[in-house]
C-alpha cells in the first residue's frame, strides 16, 4: 500500500520544482502543512524527511525548513589539466573555470595547527600531531549557497614561505608562492571518494547530514625533493556536482580489423 506521506512529499516536491518557494526560502510550518493536507504532524514530518533525503530541503533547528539550491552545476569534463590563472600567478584545477566570480562564505582562516587526521598525515608524510600550516576556506559562486569546503595542510618545511598563509585574489596563488620558494614544479594526484558529512561539514555546506558528499583529496609533490609539500581536501555536496571523464582507448582496444572492414558485424 502506498504510504500517505509519500503522496504528500510528491505534492510538496512538485510545488518546489514549480518555484513556489525559491532556494533559500522557508517552507510553511509542519502544523500549517498538516492543516492544508488534512494529515497529522507526524505524517508531514515523514514527508519532509523524505524530501530532505532527496536534497530538496534542509531542516535547520531554530530556522525551520529551508528550500535547498540543490542543483548540479554546469557539467564540464574534469580532465587532468592544471591551468595557470589569467593573473599569471596561481592555478585553477580540473573542471574549474575563470569565468565565474566566487566568494568566501565565511572568513578564511590560516594558522599553524597540529595535524591530527592520520589519513591526511600519512599522505603529507608527517607523524599525526605534527604542527603544520592549515588553510581553511568555504567558497562558492556569489549567487549560490556554499559550494565547497577546502582545507589545505602545508608541510612544516614550507609553512614559513612568505605569503603562504595569505588570501590572494586568485585561486592557487599560495601554490605559486611555494614553487617560487624552491618547490618548482609541484605535481599532483587526486583521490576521490564518496562519504557522509560530519555535522560541522553539513552545517557549513547547508545540507542535511544524511546527504553524501564528494571528497577530493589532492596531494602536491615538490619538484625539488620529490616529497609531499601540501595536501588539500575538497568537500562538495553530492547533489551539486558530477564528475565527467573522457575515456580513451588503449592500444589493446584499437580496431581488430584494420585491413578488412568487411569482417565487422553491425549490431
C-alpha positions as CSV (number, residue, x, y, z in Angstrom):
1,X,0.0,0.0,0.0
2,X,1.3,3.4,-1.0
3,X,2.1,5.5,2.1
4,X,0.3,8.8,2.6
5,X,3.5,10.6,3.5
6,X,5.0,9.8,0.1
7,X,1.9,11.3,-1.7
8,X,2.3,14.5,0.4
9,X,6.1,14.6,-0.3
10,X,5.4,14.3,-4.0
11,X,2.9,17.3,-3.8
12,X,5.4,19.4,-1.9
13,X,8.2,18.4,-4.3
14,X,6.1,19.4,-7.3
15,X,5.5,22.8,-5.7
16,X,9.2,23.3,-5.1
17,X,10.1,22.4,-8.6
18,X,7.4,24.8,-9.8
19,X,9.3,27.5,-7.9
20,X,6.5,28.3,-5.5
21,X,9.3,28.7,-3.0
22,X,12.7,29.8,-4.2
23,X,16.0,28.4,-3.0
24,X,16.7,29.8,0.5
25,X,13.0,30.4,1.2
26,X,11.4,28.9,4.4
27,X,8.6,26.4,3.9
28,X,5.4,26.6,6.0
29,X,5.4,25.0,9.4
30,X,4.6,21.4,9.8
31,X,1.3,22.3,11.5
32,X,0.4,24.5,8.5
33,X,1.1,21.7,6.1
34,X,-0.9,19.3,8.3
35,X,-3.9,21.5,8.1
36,X,-3.6,22.1,4.4
37,X,-3.3,18.3,3.6
38,X,-5.6,17.0,6.3
39,X,-2.8,14.9,7.8
40,X,-1.3,14.6,11.2
41,X,2.0,16.3,12.1
42,X,4.0,13.0,12.1
43,X,2.9,12.2,8.5
44,X,4.1,15.7,7.4
45,X,7.3,15.2,9.3
46,X,8.0,11.9,7.4
47,X,7.2,13.7,4.1
48,X,9.7,16.5,4.9
49,X,12.3,13.9,6.0
50,X,11.9,12.2,2.6
51,X,12.4,15.5,0.8
52,X,15.4,16.2,2.9
53,X,17.0,12.8,2.0
54,X,16.4,13.8,-1.7
55,X,18.2,17.1,-1.2
56,X,15.1,19.3,-1.8
57,X,15.0,20.9,1.7
58,X,17.2,21.4,4.7
59,X,15.7,21.3,8.2
60,X,17.6,23.7,10.4
61,X,16.9,23.9,14.1
62,X,15.7,27.3,15.1
63,X,15.3,28.4,11.4
64,X,12.7,26.0,10.1
65,X,12.6,24.1,6.8
66,X,14.7,25.8,4.1
67,X,14.5,25.1,0.3
68,X,17.9,24.0,-0.9
69,X,19.6,25.2,-4.0
70,X,20.3,21.5,-4.8
71,X,21.2,22.0,-8.5
72,X,24.1,20.3,-10.2
73,X,26.5,22.9,-11.6
74,X,27.2,23.2,-15.3
75,X,28.6,19.8,-16.5
76,X,32.2,20.0,-17.6
77,X,34.7,17.2,-18.1
78,X,37.1,17.1,-15.2
79,X,40.1,16.1,-17.3
80,X,43.5,16.3,-15.8
81,X,44.8,19.8,-16.8
82,X,46.1,22.3,-14.2
83,X,45.8,25.8,-15.7
84,X,47.7,29.0,-14.9
85,X,45.4,31.7,-13.8
86,X,44.8,34.7,-16.0
87,X,46.6,36.9,-13.4
88,X,49.8,35.0,-14.2
89,X,50.1,33.6,-10.7
90,X,48.3,30.7,-9.0
91,X,46.5,27.7,-10.6
92,X,43.0,26.5,-11.4
93,X,42.4,22.8,-11.2
94,X,40.4,20.4,-13.4
95,X,36.8,21.5,-14.3
96,X,37.3,25.0,-12.8
97,X,36.6,28.0,-15.0
98,X,37.9,31.5,-14.7
99,X,34.5,32.9,-15.9
100,X,32.8,32.7,-12.5
101,X,33.3,35.0,-9.5
102,X,33.5,33.1,-6.3
103,X,33.4,34.4,-2.8
104,X,34.2,33.3,0.8
105,X,31.1,32.3,2.7
106,X,33.0,32.6,6.0
107,X,36.2,34.4,6.7
108,X,39.2,32.3,5.5
109,X,41.5,31.0,8.2
110,X,45.2,30.2,8.1
111,X,47.0,29.1,11.2
112,X,49.6,26.7,12.5
113,X,47.8,23.7,14.0
114,X,48.5,20.1,14.8
115,X,47.5,17.7,12.1
116,X,45.6,15.0,13.9
117,X,43.9,13.2,11.0
118,X,46.1,10.1,10.5
119,X,45.0,9.7,6.8
120,X,46.0,13.2,5.9
121,X,49.2,12.9,7.9
122,X,50.2,9.8,6.1
123,X,49.6,11.5,2.7
124,X,51.7,14.5,3.8
125,X,54.3,12.1,5.2
126,X,54.3,13.6,8.8
127,X,53.5,12.0,12.1
128,X,50.0,12.6,13.4
129,X,50.0,15.6,15.8
130,X,52.7,17.4,13.8
131,X,52.4,21.2,13.7
132,X,51.6,22.3,10.1
133,X,50.1,25.3,8.4
134,X,46.3,24.8,7.8
135,X,44.3,26.9,5.3
136,X,40.6,26.6,5.8
137,X,38.1,28.0,3.2
138,X,34.3,27.8,2.4
139,X,33.7,29.1,-1.1
140,X,31.3,29.2,-3.9
141,X,29.7,31.3,-6.6
142,X,28.4,34.7,-5.4
143,X,24.7,34.0,-6.1
144,X,24.7,30.4,-4.6
145,X,25.0,28.8,-1.2
146,X,28.4,27.5,-0.2
147,X,29.7,25.1,-2.8
148,X,32.8,23.6,-1.2
149,X,34.9,23.4,1.8
150,X,38.6,23.2,1.1
151,X,41.3,22.6,3.7
152,X,45.0,22.6,2.9
153,X,47.8,21.3,5.1
154,X,51.3,22.6,4.2
155,X,54.3,20.6,5.2
156,X,56.4,22.1,8.0
157,X,59.4,22.6,5.7
158,X,57.3,25.0,3.6
159,X,54.9,26.5,6.2
160,X,57.1,29.6,6.6
161,X,57.2,30.6,3.0
162,X,56.3,34.3,2.8
163,X,52.6,34.8,1.8
164,X,51.7,31.1,2.0
165,X,49.0,31.9,4.6
166,X,47.7,35.0,2.8
167,X,44.5,35.1,0.8
168,X,45.3,36.5,-2.6
169,X,42.5,37.4,-5.1
170,X,43.2,34.5,-7.5
171,X,42.8,30.8,-6.6
172,X,46.0,28.8,-6.0
173,X,48.3,31.8,-5.5
174,X,49.8,30.2,-2.4
175,X,50.9,27.2,-4.6
176,X,52.8,29.7,-6.8
177,X,54.5,31.0,-3.8
178,X,55.6,27.5,-2.7
179,X,57.0,26.9,-6.2
180,X,58.7,30.3,-6.2
181,X,60.4,29.4,-2.9
182,X,62.1,26.4,-4.4
183,X,59.4,23.7,-4.9
184,X,59.0,24.1,-8.6
185,X,57.4,22.3,-10.3
186,X,54.7,20.9,-8.0
187,X,52.9,17.8,-9.4
188,X,49.6,16.5,-8.2
189,X,47.5,13.4,-7.8
190,X,43.8,13.3,-6.7
191,X,42.0,10.7,-4.6
192,X,38.1,10.8,-4.9
193,X,35.6,9.1,-2.7
194,X,32.0,9.5,-1.5
195,X,31.3,9.6,2.2
196,X,28.8,11.1,4.7
197,X,29.5,14.6,6.1
198,X,30.2,15.4,9.6
199,X,27.7,17.7,11.4
200,X,30.1,20.6,11.0
201,X,30.6,20.0,7.3
202,X,26.8,19.7,6.8
203,X,26.2,22.9,8.6
204,X,28.9,24.8,6.6
205,X,27.5,23.4,3.2
206,X,23.9,23.9,4.3
207,X,22.9,20.3,3.6
208,X,21.3,17.6,5.7
209,X,23.6,15.2,7.5
210,X,22.2,12.2,5.5
211,X,23.2,13.6,2.1
212,X,26.6,12.2,1.0
213,X,29.4,14.4,0.0
214,X,32.1,14.0,-2.7
215,X,35.6,14.3,-1.2
216,X,38.6,15.1,-3.4
217,X,42.0,14.9,-1.8
218,X,44.8,16.4,-3.8
219,X,48.4,15.6,-2.9
220,X,51.0,18.1,-4.2
221,X,54.6,16.8,-4.5
222,X,57.6,19.2,-4.6
223,X,59.7,19.2,-7.7
224,X,62.7,19.9,-5.6
225,X,62.9,16.8,-3.4
226,X,60.0,14.5,-4.7
227,X,58.2,14.6,-1.3
228,X,54.7,15.9,-0.5
229,X,54.6,19.6,0.2
230,X,50.8,20.1,0.6
231,X,47.6,18.1,0.8
232,X,44.3,19.7,0.0
233,X,40.8,18.3,0.8
234,X,37.8,19.5,-1.1
235,X,34.3,18.6,0.2
236,X,31.3,19.2,-2.0
237,X,27.6,18.2,-1.6
238,X,26.9,15.2,-3.8
239,X,23.8,16.7,-5.4
240,X,25.7,19.7,-6.7
241,X,28.4,18.0,-8.7
242,X,29.0,15.3,-11.3
243,X,32.4,14.1,-12.3
244,X,32.7,13.5,-16.1
245,X,35.7,11.9,-17.6
246,X,36.6,11.4,-21.2
247,X,37.7,7.8,-21.8
248,X,40.5,6.9,-24.3
249,X,41.2,3.6,-26.0
250,X,44.3,1.7,-25.0
251,X,46.3,0.1,-27.9
252,X,44.7,-3.3,-26.9
253,X,41.3,-1.8,-27.7
254,X,42.0,-0.5,-31.2
255,X,40.4,-1.7,-34.4
256,X,40.8,-5.5,-34.5
257,X,40.1,-5.4,-38.3
258,X,42.5,-2.7,-39.6
259,X,42.7,-4.2,-43.1
260,X,39.3,-5.6,-43.7
261,X,36.3,-3.6,-42.6
262,X,34.0,-6.3,-44.1
263,X,34.7,-8.5,-41.1
264,X,32.9,-6.1,-38.8
265,X,29.3,-7.0,-37.9
266,X,26.6,-4.5,-37.4
267,X,24.9,-4.6,-34.0
